[in-house]
Protein backbone atom coordinates (compact mmCIF):
# COMPACT_ATOMS: atom_id res chain seq x y z
CA UNK A 1 0.00 0.00 0.00
CA UNK A 2 1.36 3.40 -0.94
CA UNK A 3 2.02 6.05 1.68
CA UNK A 4 -0.55 8.40 0.14
CA UNK A 5 -3.31 5.91 -0.63
CA UNK A 6 -5.30 7.05 2.44
CA UNK A 7 -5.45 10.69 1.25
CA UNK A 8 -6.72 12.05 -2.06
CA UNK A 9 -5.25 15.05 -3.82
CA UNK A 10 -8.43 17.04 -3.10
CA UNK A 11 -8.10 16.31 0.64
CA UNK A 12 -4.46 17.43 0.59
CA UNK A 13 -5.08 20.75 -1.17
CA UNK A 14 -8.14 21.44 1.00
CA UNK A 15 -6.11 21.02 4.18
CA UNK A 16 -3.22 23.02 5.64
CA UNK A 17 -0.43 20.44 6.02
CA UNK A 18 1.43 21.39 2.86
CA UNK A 19 4.83 19.80 2.31
CA UNK A 20 4.39 17.35 5.16
CA UNK A 21 5.31 14.37 2.99
CA UNK A 22 8.99 15.32 3.15
CA UNK A 23 9.01 14.49 6.88
CA UNK A 24 8.55 11.35 8.96
CA UNK A 25 7.37 11.57 12.56
CA UNK A 26 9.57 10.47 15.44
CA UNK A 27 6.91 7.90 16.39
CA UNK A 28 7.18 6.28 12.96
CA UNK A 29 10.99 6.34 13.22
CA UNK A 30 10.86 4.46 16.53
CA UNK A 31 8.29 1.97 15.18
CA UNK A 32 10.39 1.32 12.06
CA UNK A 33 13.55 0.91 14.15
CA UNK A 34 11.88 -1.56 16.53
CA UNK A 35 10.58 -3.59 13.59
CA UNK A 36 13.87 -3.61 11.65
CA UNK A 37 16.71 -3.52 14.17
CA UNK A 38 15.28 -5.20 17.31
CA UNK A 39 14.47 -8.90 17.61
CA UNK A 40 15.88 -12.39 17.53
CA UNK A 41 18.73 -12.66 15.05
CA UNK A 42 18.90 -8.88 14.50
CA UNK A 43 21.42 -6.27 15.59
CA UNK A 44 19.68 -5.73 18.94
CA UNK A 45 18.09 -8.86 20.32
CA UNK A 46 16.48 -7.08 23.28
CA UNK A 47 16.00 -3.34 23.63
CA UNK A 48 13.34 -1.41 25.49
CA UNK A 49 11.19 0.95 23.48
CA UNK A 50 11.90 3.64 26.11
CA UNK A 51 15.64 3.35 25.36
CA UNK A 52 14.95 3.72 21.64
CA UNK A 53 12.82 6.82 22.29
CA UNK A 54 15.60 8.36 24.41
CA UNK A 55 18.25 7.88 21.72
CA UNK A 56 15.80 9.04 19.03
CA UNK A 57 15.22 12.27 20.94
CA UNK A 58 18.95 12.79 21.44
CA UNK A 59 19.59 12.15 17.74
CA UNK A 60 16.84 14.59 16.80
CA UNK A 61 18.43 17.25 19.04
CA UNK A 62 21.94 16.79 17.67
CA UNK A 63 20.81 16.70 14.04
CA UNK A 64 18.72 19.84 14.59
CA UNK A 65 21.79 21.83 15.61
CA UNK A 66 23.92 21.50 12.48
CA UNK A 67 22.33 19.13 9.95
CA UNK A 68 18.64 19.97 9.56
CA UNK A 69 17.68 23.23 7.92
CA UNK A 70 16.59 25.83 10.45
CA UNK A 71 13.06 27.01 9.66
CA UNK A 72 12.44 28.82 12.97
CA UNK A 73 11.99 32.57 12.67
CA UNK A 74 10.17 35.50 14.21
CA UNK A 75 9.43 39.02 12.98
CA UNK A 76 9.35 41.56 15.82
CA UNK A 77 9.21 45.34 15.99
CA UNK A 78 11.87 46.65 18.35
CA UNK A 79 10.07 48.54 21.17
CA UNK A 80 11.20 51.77 22.80
CA UNK A 81 13.00 49.87 25.59
CA UNK A 82 15.18 48.20 22.89
CA UNK A 83 14.75 44.68 24.27
CA UNK A 84 12.85 41.61 23.12
CA UNK A 85 12.58 38.23 24.90
CA UNK A 86 14.12 35.09 23.46
CA UNK A 87 11.64 32.64 21.87
CA UNK A 88 10.15 29.88 24.00
CA UNK A 89 12.09 27.07 22.27
CA UNK A 90 15.29 29.08 21.63
CA UNK A 91 18.62 27.22 21.72
CA UNK A 92 20.89 29.45 19.63
CA UNK A 93 20.55 32.11 16.96
CA UNK A 94 21.35 31.83 13.27
CA UNK A 95 21.20 35.53 12.42
CA UNK A 96 19.33 38.74 13.13
CA UNK A 97 18.42 41.28 10.48
CA UNK A 98 16.08 44.23 9.98
CA UNK A 99 13.93 44.83 6.92
CA UNK A 100 13.76 48.20 5.20
CA UNK A 101 10.90 49.84 3.29
CA UNK A 102 11.65 47.64 0.27
CA UNK A 103 11.57 44.42 2.29
CA UNK A 104 15.32 43.92 1.95
CA UNK A 105 16.96 42.40 5.02
CA UNK A 106 20.05 44.04 6.52
CA UNK A 107 22.16 41.83 8.78
CA UNK A 108 22.63 43.06 12.36
CA UNK A 109 26.00 42.16 13.87
CA UNK A 110 26.53 41.21 17.52
CA UNK A 111 28.70 43.35 19.76
CA UNK A 112 31.02 41.91 22.39
CA UNK A 113 32.08 45.27 23.82
CA UNK A 114 29.14 45.82 26.18
CA UNK A 115 26.67 43.91 28.38
CA UNK A 116 24.03 44.30 31.10
CA UNK A 117 25.88 43.29 34.31
CA UNK A 118 24.20 42.82 37.68
CA UNK A 119 24.05 46.19 39.54
CA UNK A 120 25.04 45.84 43.22
CA UNK A 121 23.88 48.17 45.99
CA UNK A 122 26.77 50.19 47.48
CA UNK A 123 26.94 52.71 50.30
CA UNK A 124 28.67 56.10 50.07
CA UNK A 125 32.04 54.50 50.87
CA UNK A 126 31.73 52.12 47.96
CA UNK A 127 31.26 49.05 50.15
CA UNK A 128 28.70 46.44 49.13
CA UNK A 129 26.38 47.25 52.02
CA UNK A 130 22.86 48.53 52.50
CA UNK A 131 22.95 50.46 55.77
CA UNK A 132 20.55 52.51 57.91
CA UNK A 133 20.67 54.23 61.30
CA UNK A 134 18.43 52.52 63.85
CA UNK A 135 17.43 53.39 67.41
CA UNK A 136 17.67 50.34 69.66
CA UNK A 137 15.70 50.05 72.90
CA UNK A 138 16.89 47.92 75.80
CA UNK A 139 14.65 44.92 76.43
CA UNK A 140 12.81 45.31 73.11
CA UNK A 141 13.12 43.71 69.68
CA UNK A 142 11.70 46.79 67.93
CA UNK A 143 14.06 49.13 66.07
CA UNK A 144 13.07 52.59 64.82
CA UNK A 145 15.03 53.68 61.72
CA UNK A 146 16.04 57.26 60.95
CA UNK A 147 13.74 57.57 57.89
CA UNK A 148 11.47 55.55 55.66
CA UNK A 149 13.18 52.63 53.90
CA UNK A 150 10.66 51.13 51.51
CA UNK A 151 13.26 48.75 50.07
CA UNK A 152 13.76 46.83 53.32
CA UNK A 153 11.98 43.51 52.94
CA UNK A 154 10.83 41.06 55.55
CA UNK A 155 13.30 38.16 55.84
CA UNK A 156 16.41 40.30 55.32
CA UNK A 157 19.32 39.64 57.69
CA UNK A 158 20.28 42.61 59.86
CA UNK A 159 23.53 43.02 61.75
CA UNK A 160 25.00 45.61 64.09
CA UNK A 161 27.41 45.98 67.03
CA UNK A 162 24.70 45.27 69.62
CA UNK A 163 22.72 42.74 67.58
CA UNK A 164 23.66 39.03 67.64
CA UNK A 165 24.30 37.04 64.47
CA UNK A 166 21.57 35.47 62.30
CA UNK A 167 18.95 38.08 63.15
CA UNK A 168 16.12 38.43 60.64
CA UNK A 169 13.67 41.27 59.99
CA UNK A 170 10.42 39.81 61.27
CA UNK A 171 8.00 42.72 60.88
CA UNK A 172 7.99 46.06 59.03
CA UNK A 173 5.77 49.08 59.50
CA UNK A 174 5.84 52.57 57.96
CA UNK A 175 4.30 55.65 59.56
CA UNK A 176 4.98 59.38 59.24
CA UNK A 177 8.03 58.91 57.01
CA UNK A 178 9.68 56.55 59.51
CA UNK A 179 10.24 52.79 59.15
CA UNK A 180 10.07 50.56 62.22
CA UNK A 181 11.28 46.98 62.07
CA UNK A 182 10.92 44.10 64.48
CA UNK A 183 13.62 41.42 64.61
CA UNK A 184 13.13 37.75 65.41
CA UNK A 185 13.53 36.03 68.78
CA UNK A 186 17.33 35.75 68.48
CA UNK A 187 17.58 39.52 68.82
CA UNK A 188 14.84 40.16 71.39
CA UNK A 189 15.48 41.89 74.72
CA UNK A 190 18.47 43.92 73.52
CA UNK A 191 20.77 45.22 76.26
CA UNK A 192 21.60 48.55 74.56
CA UNK A 193 19.62 51.74 74.09
CA UNK A 194 20.72 54.28 71.49
CA UNK A 195 21.49 54.84 67.82
CA UNK A 196 23.53 52.33 65.84
CA UNK A 197 24.44 51.70 62.21
CA UNK A 198 22.69 48.59 60.90
CA UNK A 199 23.57 46.57 57.81
CA UNK A 200 20.93 44.69 55.81
CA UNK A 201 21.61 41.81 53.40
CA UNK A 202 19.36 39.44 51.43
CA UNK A 203 20.82 36.46 53.30
CA UNK A 204 24.15 35.48 54.83
CA UNK A 205 25.98 35.41 51.49
CA UNK A 206 24.13 37.30 48.75
CA UNK A 207 24.64 40.99 48.07
CA UNK A 208 21.72 43.40 47.79
CA UNK A 209 20.88 44.46 44.23
CA UNK A 210 20.22 48.08 43.37
CA UNK A 211 16.59 49.14 43.69
CA UNK A 212 14.97 50.67 40.62
CA UNK A 213 11.80 51.70 42.41
CA UNK A 214 10.38 51.24 45.91
CA UNK A 215 7.45 52.73 47.83
CA UNK A 216 4.88 51.93 50.49
CA UNK A 217 1.14 51.66 49.94
CA UNK A 218 -1.47 52.08 52.69
CA UNK A 219 -5.14 51.14 52.92
CA UNK A 220 -4.58 47.51 51.96
CA UNK A 221 -6.80 44.64 53.09
CA UNK A 222 -6.99 40.90 52.46
CA UNK A 223 -8.75 37.79 53.68
CA UNK A 224 -7.13 34.90 55.52
CA UNK A 225 -5.30 32.35 53.36
CA UNK A 226 -5.83 34.50 50.27
CA UNK A 227 -3.49 36.12 47.74
CA UNK A 228 -5.90 38.86 46.62
CA UNK A 229 -5.15 42.30 48.08
CA UNK A 230 -7.67 45.14 47.83
CA UNK A 231 -6.18 48.66 47.72
CA UNK A 232 -8.68 51.20 49.05
CA UNK A 233 -6.49 54.15 48.04
CA UNK A 234 -5.62 52.81 44.57
CA UNK A 235 -2.72 50.67 43.40
CA UNK A 236 -0.45 53.62 42.60
CA UNK A 237 2.65 52.49 40.72
CA UNK A 238 2.37 48.78 41.54
CA UNK A 239 3.55 46.65 38.60
CA UNK A 240 3.69 42.94 37.90
CA UNK A 241 7.00 41.47 39.08
CA UNK A 242 7.49 43.81 42.04
CA UNK A 243 8.48 42.29 45.38
CA UNK A 244 5.78 42.57 48.07
CA UNK A 245 6.64 42.77 51.77
CA UNK A 246 4.19 42.57 54.69
CA UNK A 247 4.17 40.74 58.01
CA UNK A 248 1.07 38.68 57.20
CA UNK A 249 2.83 37.06 54.25
CA UNK A 250 5.48 34.88 55.85
CA UNK A 251 7.19 33.78 52.63
CA UNK A 252 10.43 35.68 51.98
CA UNK A 253 9.99 36.02 48.22
CA UNK A 254 6.46 37.28 47.50
CA UNK A 255 5.95 38.95 44.11
CA UNK A 256 3.10 40.75 42.39
CA UNK A 257 1.55 38.45 39.77
CA UNK A 258 -1.35 40.59 38.54
CA UNK A 259 -2.85 44.05 38.95
CA UNK A 260 -6.51 44.46 37.92
CA UNK A 261 -8.37 47.58 38.99
CA UNK A 262 -7.75 48.00 42.71
CA UNK A 263 -6.98 44.31 43.29
CA UNK A 264 -3.37 43.12 43.53
CA UNK A 265 -2.62 39.41 43.22
CA UNK A 266 0.61 38.16 44.84
CA UNK A 267 2.43 34.83 44.68
CA UNK A 268 1.70 33.70 48.26
CA UNK A 269 -1.32 33.47 50.54
CA UNK A 270 -1.70 35.54 53.72
CA UNK A 271 -1.50 33.97 57.16
CA UNK A 272 -4.39 35.98 58.59
CA UNK A 273 -7.06 38.50 57.57
CA UNK A 274 -6.11 42.17 57.87
CA UNK A 275 -7.39 45.62 56.91
CA UNK A 276 -5.95 49.15 56.70
CA UNK A 277 -2.46 47.68 56.28
CA UNK A 278 0.71 49.21 54.82
CA UNK A 279 3.08 47.19 52.63
CA UNK A 280 6.29 47.74 50.71
CA UNK A 281 6.61 47.27 46.97
CA UNK A 282 10.15 46.90 45.61
CA UNK A 283 11.38 46.64 42.04
CA UNK A 284 15.03 45.57 41.86
CA UNK A 285 16.70 47.05 38.82
CA UNK A 286 17.60 44.71 35.98
CA UNK A 287 19.10 47.50 33.92
CA UNK A 288 22.72 48.33 34.67
CA UNK A 289 24.37 51.70 34.10
CA UNK A 290 26.27 50.07 31.22
CA UNK A 291 23.06 49.08 29.44
CA UNK A 292 21.53 52.50 30.13
CA UNK A 293 24.45 54.27 28.48
CA UNK A 294 24.48 51.85 25.53
CA UNK A 295 20.79 52.25 24.68
CA UNK A 296 20.83 56.05 25.12
CA UNK A 297 23.89 56.52 22.91
CA UNK A 298 23.41 57.33 19.24
CA UNK A 299 25.83 55.08 17.29
CA UNK A 300 28.15 56.73 14.81
CA UNK A 301 26.97 54.30 12.13
CA UNK A 302 23.52 55.85 12.38
CA UNK A 303 24.63 58.41 9.79
CA UNK A 304 23.56 57.31 6.35
CA UNK A 305 26.14 58.58 3.86
CA UNK A 306 28.99 57.33 1.74
CA UNK A 307 31.68 58.93 3.96
CA UNK A 308 32.89 61.03 1.04
CA UNK A 309 33.17 64.22 3.09
CA UNK A 310 35.91 66.52 4.37
CA UNK A 311 36.85 63.99 7.04
CA UNK A 312 37.21 60.77 5.01
CA UNK A 313 37.54 61.83 1.37
CA UNK A 314 41.02 63.42 1.71
CA UNK A 315 42.25 60.06 2.98
CA UNK A 316 41.68 58.63 -0.54
CA UNK A 317 39.73 55.69 0.81
CA UNK A 318 42.41 54.70 3.30
CA UNK A 319 40.65 53.87 6.58
CA UNK A 320 43.42 51.82 8.12
CA UNK A 321 42.85 49.96 11.38
CA UNK A 322 39.08 49.88 10.98
CA UNK A 323 37.44 46.75 12.43
CA UNK A 324 35.20 45.32 9.65
CA UNK A 325 32.53 44.18 12.14
CA UNK A 326 31.94 47.83 13.05
CA UNK A 327 32.19 49.18 9.47
CA UNK A 328 28.47 48.93 8.84
CA UNK A 329 25.35 50.99 9.46
CA UNK A 330 22.91 48.24 10.44
CA UNK A 331 23.14 48.60 14.22
CA UNK A 332 24.23 46.02 16.78
CA UNK A 333 22.85 43.79 19.52
CA UNK A 334 23.86 41.46 22.31
CA UNK A 335 22.07 38.65 24.14
CA UNK A 336 21.65 38.83 27.92
CA UNK A 337 21.55 35.13 28.80
CA UNK A 338 20.73 35.77 32.46
CA UNK A 339 17.58 37.75 31.65
CA UNK A 340 16.82 35.86 28.41
CA UNK A 341 16.54 39.04 26.33
CA UNK A 342 18.11 40.53 23.21
CA UNK A 343 19.32 44.13 23.64
CA UNK A 344 19.55 46.38 20.57
CA UNK A 345 21.37 49.63 19.85
CA UNK A 346 19.29 52.81 19.77
CA UNK A 347 19.28 53.18 15.97
CA UNK A 348 17.14 50.01 15.71
CA UNK A 349 14.23 51.41 17.74
CA UNK A 350 10.97 50.91 15.86
CA UNK A 351 12.54 48.78 13.12
CA UNK A 352 11.18 45.39 12.11
CA UNK A 353 13.67 42.73 13.16
CA UNK A 354 13.77 39.16 11.85
CA UNK A 355 15.22 36.58 14.24
CA UNK A 356 16.23 33.22 12.79
CA UNK A 357 17.17 30.69 15.44
CA UNK A 358 17.85 27.05 16.15
CA UNK A 359 15.67 24.84 18.33
CA UNK A 360 16.17 21.20 19.29
CA UNK A 361 12.88 20.09 17.64
CA UNK A 362 11.57 18.72 20.95
CA UNK A 363 9.47 21.70 21.99
CA UNK A 364 6.14 20.54 20.51
CA UNK A 365 4.87 17.14 19.44
CA UNK A 366 4.27 18.26 15.83
CA UNK A 367 7.91 19.43 15.59
CA UNK A 368 9.31 15.99 16.41
CA UNK A 369 9.79 14.88 12.82
CA UNK A 370 12.72 13.98 10.61
CA UNK A 371 13.34 14.98 7.01
CA UNK A 372 13.42 11.94 4.76
CA UNK A 373 16.88 12.93 3.53
CA UNK A 374 18.09 12.22 7.09
CA UNK A 375 15.92 9.21 7.91
CA UNK A 376 18.76 6.71 7.55
CA UNK A 377 21.02 8.96 9.61
CA UNK A 378 18.68 8.92 12.59
CA UNK A 379 18.42 5.12 12.41
CA UNK A 380 22.22 4.91 12.64
CA UNK A 381 22.24 7.40 15.53
CA UNK A 382 19.74 5.26 17.46
CA UNK A 383 21.58 2.03 16.66
CA UNK A 384 24.92 3.47 17.76
CA UNK A 385 23.41 4.90 20.96
CA UNK A 386 21.75 1.63 21.92
CA UNK A 387 24.82 -0.49 21.14
CA UNK A 388 27.28 1.87 22.88
CA UNK A 389 25.15 1.77 26.05
CA UNK A 390 25.48 -2.03 26.37
CA UNK A 391 28.31 -3.73 28.26
CA UNK A 392 28.39 -6.97 26.24
CA UNK A 393 29.18 -5.46 22.83
CA UNK A 394 32.74 -5.73 21.45
CA UNK A 395 34.56 -2.44 20.91
CA UNK A 396 35.06 -3.04 17.18
CA UNK A 397 31.28 -3.31 16.72
CA UNK A 398 30.76 -0.01 18.52
CA UNK A 399 33.40 1.65 16.30
CA UNK A 400 31.70 0.26 13.20
CA UNK A 401 28.34 1.80 14.06
CA UNK A 402 30.01 5.05 15.08
CA UNK A 403 31.56 5.28 11.60
CA UNK A 404 28.21 4.48 9.98
CA UNK A 405 26.55 7.21 12.05
CA UNK A 406 29.09 9.81 10.91
CA UNK A 407 28.85 8.68 7.29
CA UNK A 408 25.06 8.89 7.20
CA UNK A 409 25.09 12.26 8.99
CA UNK A 410 27.54 13.63 6.41
CA UNK A 411 25.38 12.31 3.58
CA UNK A 412 22.25 13.85 5.12
CA UNK A 413 24.00 17.20 5.49
CA UNK A 414 24.99 17.16 1.82
CA UNK A 415 21.45 16.28 0.75
CA UNK A 416 19.88 18.96 2.93
CA UNK A 417 22.31 21.61 1.69
CA UNK A 418 20.08 21.63 -1.42
CA UNK A 419 22.82 22.56 -3.89
CA UNK A 420 21.54 22.72 -7.47
CA UNK A 421 23.86 22.39 -10.47
CA UNK A 422 22.15 25.15 -12.46
CA UNK A 423 22.46 27.62 -9.57
CA UNK A 424 26.14 26.83 -9.05
CA UNK A 425 26.77 27.15 -12.79
CA UNK A 426 25.15 30.59 -12.85
CA UNK A 427 27.29 31.73 -9.91
CA UNK A 428 30.45 30.54 -11.66
CA UNK A 429 29.41 32.44 -14.79
CA UNK A 430 29.29 35.59 -12.71
CA UNK A 431 32.74 34.86 -11.27
CA UNK A 432 34.25 34.73 -14.77
CA UNK A 433 33.20 38.28 -15.64
CA UNK A 434 35.88 40.90 -15.98
CA UNK A 435 35.49 43.76 -13.55
CA UNK A 436 36.57 47.13 -14.93
CA UNK A 437 38.19 49.54 -12.48
C-alpha positions in Angstrom: 0.0 0.0 0.0 1.4 3.4 -0.9 2.0 6.1 1.7 -0.6 8.4 0.1 -3.3 5.9 -0.6 -5.3 7.1 2.4 -5.5 10.7 1.2 -6.7 12.1 -2.1 -5.2 15.1 -3.8 -8.4 17.0 -3.1 -8.1 16.3 0.6 -4.5 17.4 0.6 -5.1 20.8 -1.2 -8.1 21.4 1.0 -6.1 21.0 4.2 -3.2 23.0 5.6 -0.4 20.4 6.0 1.4 21.4 2.9 4.8 19.8 2.3 4.4 17.3 5.2 5.3 14.4 3.0 9.0 15.3 3.2 9.0 14.5 6.9 8.6 11.4 9.0 7.4 11.6 12.6 9.6 10.5 15.4 6.9 7.9 16.4 7.2 6.3 13.0 11.0 6.3 13.2 10.9 4.5 16.5 8.3 2.0 15.2 10.4 1.3 12.1 13.5 0.9 14.1 11.9 -1.6 16.5 10.6 -3.6 13.6 13.9 -3.6 11.6 16.7 -3.5 14.2 15.3 -5.2 17.3 14.5 -8.9 17.6 15.9 -12.4 17.5 18.7 -12.7 15.0 18.9 -8.9 14.5 21.4 -6.3 15.6 19.7 -5.7 18.9 18.1 -8.9 20.3 16.5 -7.1 23.3 16.0 -3.3 23.6 13.3 -1.4 25.5 11.2 1.0 23.5 11.9 3.6 26.1 15.6 3.4 25.4 15.0 3.7 21.6 12.8 6.8 22.3 15.6 8.4 24.4 18.3 7.9 21.7 15.8 9.0 19.0 15.2 12.3 20.9 18.9 12.8 21.4 19.6 12.1 17.7 16.8 14.6 16.8 18.4 17.2 19.0 21.9 16.8 17.7 20.8 16.7 14.0 18.7 19.8 14.6 21.8 21.8 15.6 23.9 21.5 12.5 22.3 19.1 10.0 18.6 20.0 9.6 17.7 23.2 7.9 16.6 25.8 10.5 13.1 27.0 9.7 12.4 28.8 13.0 12.0 32.6 12.7 10.2 35.5 14.2 9.4 39.0 13.0 9.4 41.6 15.8 9.2 45.3 16.0 11.9 46.7 18.4 10.1 48.5 21.2 11.2 51.8 22.8 13.0 49.9 25.6 15.2 48.2 22.9 14.8 44.7 24.3 12.8 41.6 23.1 12.6 38.2 24.9 14.1 35.1 23.5 11.6 32.6 21.9 10.2 29.9 24.0 12.1 27.1 22.3 15.3 29.1 21.6 18.6 27.2 21.7 20.9 29.4 19.6 20.5 32.1 17.0 21.4 31.8 13.3 21.2 35.5 12.4 19.3 38.7 13.1 18.4 41.3 10.5 16.1 44.2 10.0 13.9 44.8 6.9 13.8 48.2 5.2 10.9 49.8 3.3 11.7 47.6 0.3 11.6 44.4 2.3 15.3 43.9 1.9 17.0 42.4 5.0 20.1 44.0 6.5 22.2 41.8 8.8 22.6 43.1 12.4 26.0 42.2 13.9 26.5 41.2 17.5 28.7 43.3 19.8 31.0 41.9 22.4 32.1 45.3 23.8 29.1 45.8 26.2 26.7 43.9 28.4 24.0 44.3 31.1 25.9 43.3 34.3 24.2 42.8 37.7 24.0 46.2 39.5 25.0 45.8 43.2 23.9 48.2 46.0 26.8 50.2 47.5 26.9 52.7 50.3 28.7 56.1 50.1 32.0 54.5 50.9 31.7 52.1 48.0 31.3 49.0 50.1 28.7 46.4 49.1 26.4 47.3 52.0 22.9 48.5 52.5 23.0 50.5 55.8 20.6 52.5 57.9 20.7 54.2 61.3 18.4 52.5 63.8 17.4 53.4 67.4 17.7 50.3 69.7 15.7 50.0 72.9 16.9 47.9 75.8 14.6 44.9 76.4 12.8 45.3 73.1 13.1 43.7 69.7 11.7 46.8 67.9 14.1 49.1 66.1 13.1 52.6 64.8 15.0 53.7 61.7 16.0 57.3 60.9 13.7 57.6 57.9 11.5 55.5 55.7 13.2 52.6 53.9 10.7 51.1 51.5 13.3 48.7 50.1 13.8 46.8 53.3 12.0 43.5 52.9 10.8 41.1 55.5 13.3 38.2 55.8 16.4 40.3 55.3 19.3 39.6 57.7 20.3 42.6 59.9 23.5 43.0 61.8 25.0 45.6 64.1 27.4 46.0 67.0 24.7 45.3 69.6 22.7 42.7 67.6 23.7 39.0 67.6 24.3 37.0 64.5 21.6 35.5 62.3 19.0 38.1 63.2 16.1 38.4 60.6 13.7 41.3 60.0 10.4 39.8 61.3 8.0 42.7 60.9 8.0 46.1 59.0 5.8 49.1 59.5 5.8 52.6 58.0 4.3 55.7 59.6 5.0 59.4 59.2 8.0 58.9 57.0 9.7 56.5 59.5 10.2 52.8 59.2 10.1 50.6 62.2 11.3 47.0 62.1 10.9 44.1 64.5 13.6 41.4 64.6 13.1 37.7 65.4 13.5 36.0 68.8 17.3 35.8 68.5 17.6 39.5 68.8 14.8 40.2 71.4 15.5 41.9 74.7 18.5 43.9 73.5 20.8 45.2 76.3 21.6 48.5 74.6 19.6 51.7 74.1 20.7 54.3 71.5 21.5 54.8 67.8 23.5 52.3 65.8 24.4 51.7 62.2 22.7 48.6 60.9 23.6 46.6 57.8 20.9 44.7 55.8 21.6 41.8 53.4 19.4 39.4 51.4 20.8 36.5 53.3 24.1 35.5 54.8 26.0 35.4 51.5 24.1 37.3 48.7 24.6 41.0 48.1 21.7 43.4 47.8 20.9 44.5 44.2 20.2 48.1 43.4 16.6 49.1 43.7 15.0 50.7 40.6 11.8 51.7 42.4 10.4 51.2 45.9 7.4 52.7 47.8 4.9 51.9 50.5 1.1 51.7 49.9 -1.5 52.1 52.7 -5.1 51.1 52.9 -4.6 47.5 52.0 -6.8 44.6 53.1 -7.0 40.9 52.5 -8.7 37.8 53.7 -7.1 34.9 55.5 -5.3 32.3 53.4 -5.8 34.5 50.3 -3.5 36.1 47.7 -5.9 38.9 46.6 -5.2 42.3 48.1 -7.7 45.1 47.8 -6.2 48.7 47.7 -8.7 51.2 49.1 -6.5 54.2 48.0 -5.6 52.8 44.6 -2.7 50.7 43.4 -0.5 53.6 42.6 2.7 52.5 40.7 2.4 48.8 41.5 3.6 46.6 38.6 3.7 42.9 37.9 7.0 41.5 39.1 7.5 43.8 42.0 8.5 42.3 45.4 5.8 42.6 48.1 6.6 42.8 51.8 4.2 42.6 54.7 4.2 40.7 58.0 1.1 38.7 57.2 2.8 37.1 54.2 5.5 34.9 55.8 7.2 33.8 52.6 10.4 35.7 52.0 10.0 36.0 48.2 6.5 37.3 47.5 5.9 38.9 44.1 3.1 40.7 42.4 1.6 38.5 39.8 -1.4 40.6 38.5 -2.9 44.1 38.9 -6.5 44.5 37.9 -8.4 47.6 39.0 -7.7 48.0 42.7 -7.0 44.3 43.3 -3.4 43.1 43.5 -2.6 39.4 43.2 0.6 38.2 44.8 2.4 34.8 44.7 1.7 33.7 48.3 -1.3 33.5 50.5 -1.7 35.5 53.7 -1.5 34.0 57.2 -4.4 36.0 58.6 -7.1 38.5 57.6 -6.1 42.2 57.9 -7.4 45.6 56.9 -5.9 49.1 56.7 -2.5 47.7 56.3 0.7 49.2 54.8 3.1 47.2 52.6 6.3 47.7 50.7 6.6 47.3 47.0 10.1 46.9 45.6 11.4 46.6 42.0 15.0 45.6 41.9 16.7 47.0 38.8 17.6 44.7 36.0 19.1 47.5 33.9 22.7 48.3 34.7 24.4 51.7 34.1 26.3 50.1 31.2 23.1 49.1 29.4 21.5 52.5 30.1 24.5 54.3 28.5 24.5 51.9 25.5 20.8 52.3 24.7 20.8 56.0 25.1 23.9 56.5 22.9 23.4 57.3 19.2 25.8 55.1 17.3 28.1 56.7 14.8 27.0 54.3 12.1 23.5 55.9 12.4 24.6 58.4 9.8 23.6 57.3 6.3 26.1 58.6 3.9 29.0 57.3 1.7 31.7 58.9 4.0 32.9 61.0 1.0 33.2 64.2 3.1 35.9 66.5 4.4 36.8 64.0 7.0 37.2 60.8 5.0 37.5 61.8 1.4 41.0 63.4 1.7 42.2 60.1 3.0 41.7 58.6 -0.5 39.7 55.7 0.8 42.4 54.7 3.3 40.6 53.9 6.6 43.4 51.8 8.1 42.9 50.0 11.4 39.1 49.9 11.0 37.4 46.8 12.4 35.2 45.3 9.7 32.5 44.2 12.1 31.9 47.8 13.1 32.2 49.2 9.5 28.5 48.9 8.8 25.4 51.0 9.5 22.9 48.2 10.4 23.1 48.6 14.2 24.2 46.0 16.8 22.9 43.8 19.5 23.9 41.5 22.3 22.1 38.7 24.1 21.7 38.8 27.9 21.6 35.1 28.8 20.7 35.8 32.5 17.6 37.7 31.7 16.8 35.9 28.4 16.5 39.0 26.3 18.1 40.5 23.2 19.3 44.1 23.6 19.6 46.4 20.6 21.4 49.6 19.9 19.3 52.8 19.8 19.3 53.2 16.0 17.1 50.0 15.7 14.2 51.4 17.7 11.0 50.9 15.9 12.5 48.8 13.1 11.2 45.4 12.1 13.7 42.7 13.2 13.8 39.2 11.8 15.2 36.6 14.2 16.2 33.2 12.8 17.2 30.7 15.4 17.8 27.0 16.2 15.7 24.8 18.3 16.2 21.2 19.3 12.9 20.1 17.6 11.6 18.7 21.0 9.5 21.7 22.0 6.1 20.5 20.5 4.9 17.1 19.4 4.3 18.3 15.8 7.9 19.4 15.6 9.3 16.0 16.4 9.8 14.9 12.8 12.7 14.0 10.6 13.3 15.0 7.0 13.4 11.9 4.8 16.9 12.9 3.5 18.1 12.2 7.1 15.9 9.2 7.9 18.8 6.7 7.5 21.0 9.0 9.6 18.7 8.9 12.6 18.4 5.1 12.4 22.2 4.9 12.6 22.2 7.4 15.5 19.7 5.3 17.5 21.6 2.0 16.7 24.9 3.5 17.8 23.4 4.9 21.0 21.8 1.6 21.9 24.8 -0.5 21.1 27.3 1.9 22.9 25.2 1.8 26.0 25.5 -2.0 26.4 28.3 -3.7 28.3 28.4 -7.0 26.2 29.2 -5.5 22.8 32.7 -5.7 21.5 34.6 -2.4 20.9 35.1 -3.0 17.2 31.3 -3.3 16.7 30.8 0.0 18.5 33.4 1.7 16.3 31.7 0.3 13.2 28.3 1.8 14.1 30.0 5.0 15.1 31.6 5.3 11.6 28.2 4.5 10.0 26.6 7.2 12.0 29.1 9.8 10.9 28.9 8.7 7.3 25.1 8.9 7.2 25.1 12.3 9.0 27.5 13.6 6.4 25.4 12.3 3.6 22.2 13.9 5.1 24.0 17.2 5.5 25.0 17.2 1.8 21.5 16.3 0.7 19.9 19.0 2.9 22.3 21.6 1.7 20.1 21.6 -1.4 22.8 22.6 -3.9 21.5 22.7 -7.5 23.9 22.4 -10.5 22.1 25.1 -12.5 22.5 27.6 -9.6 26.1 26.8 -9.1 26.8 27.2 -12.8 25.2 30.6 -12.9 27.3 31.7 -9.9 30.5 30.5 -11.7 29.4 32.4 -14.8 29.3 35.6 -12.7 32.7 34.9 -11.3 34.2 34.7 -14.8 33.2 38.3 -15.6 35.9 40.9 -16.0 35.5 43.8 -13.5 36.6 47.1 -14.9 38.2 49.5 -12.5 
